[in-house]
Amino acid sequence: MSFTNNPLEPIHDAFTVANDCFKVARRTIARQHGELLERTQFVGATLEEATSALDSAVEQASDLVILALFATFERWVIEHLQDAKQLISVGYPASYSAKLASKFEDAVEWWRIEEILGLFEVEVDEQLIMRAKQIKKYRDWIAHRNARKPTPPKATPEVAFEVLTDIIEQIHTTHTRPAEAEAERMGGPN
């Protein structure tokens, strides 16, 4: 992925490390390295109990990563739109445009993410927008666990990272002025 300041990467990287830790824990338990299990909940646990606890932890970690990825994505998109107010504020008449820009910056914070994503439907692949909305539904289900609502299709952290990163990249590409893009390509500041 070519986007150099992807805000989702630290979350994805931490998830990758956590998954590796789960693998190490599974191997440690399976090989019964008792000295490595000291001062953990796995001391005295059967292989089945330990495996069940790890499976549950892996599922929880995956769900929490979805929450973190989408929340970070949502914040990035909102801040991107708030930065767009600078373009609005140079309009005519200046006093009206400045007030409009300020109102826009404050109001965008309260827009629904589905509405915000709709602004980018011309510039971002339609399938990506649809997939982001599906991830959002799963994220909402994780956060609220409303038993009266059916469980939406599950999203994995890997898929969420890929889809949300692709959207960020497409927005970044279409919203970066040519001079800024050249400076970024050359390794300079945005």
Stockholm file with secondary structure:
# STOCKHOLM 1.0

chainA/1-190         MSFTNNPLEPIHDAFTVANDCFKVARRTIARQHGELLERTQFVGATLEEATSALDSAVEQASDLVILALFATFERWVIEHLQDAKQLISVGYPASYSAKLASKFEDAVEWWRIEEILGLFEVEVDEQLIMRAKQIKKYRDWIAHRNARKPTPPKATPEVAFEVLTDIIEQIHTTHTRPAEAEAERMGGPN
#=GR chainA/1-190 SS CCCTTCTTHHHHHHHHHHHHHHHHHHHHHHTTCHHHHTTSTTTTCCHHHHHHHHHHHHHHHHHHHHHHHHHHHHHHHHHHHHHTHHHHTTSSSHHHHHHHHHHHHHHGGGSCHHHHHHHTTTTSCHHHHHHHHHHHHHHHHHHHCCTTSCCCCCCCHHHHHHHHHHHHHHHHHHHSCHHHHHHHHTTCCC
#=GC SS_cons         CCCTTCTTHHHHHHHHHHHHHHHHHHHHHHTTCHHHHTTSTTTTCCHHHHHHHHHHHHHHHHHHHHHHHHHHHHHHHHHHHHHTHHHHTTSSSHHHHHHHHHHHHHHGGGSCHHHHHHHTTTTSCHHHHHHHHHHHHHHHHHHHCCTTSCCCCCCCHHHHHHHHHHHHHHHHHHHSCHHHHHHHHTTCCC
//
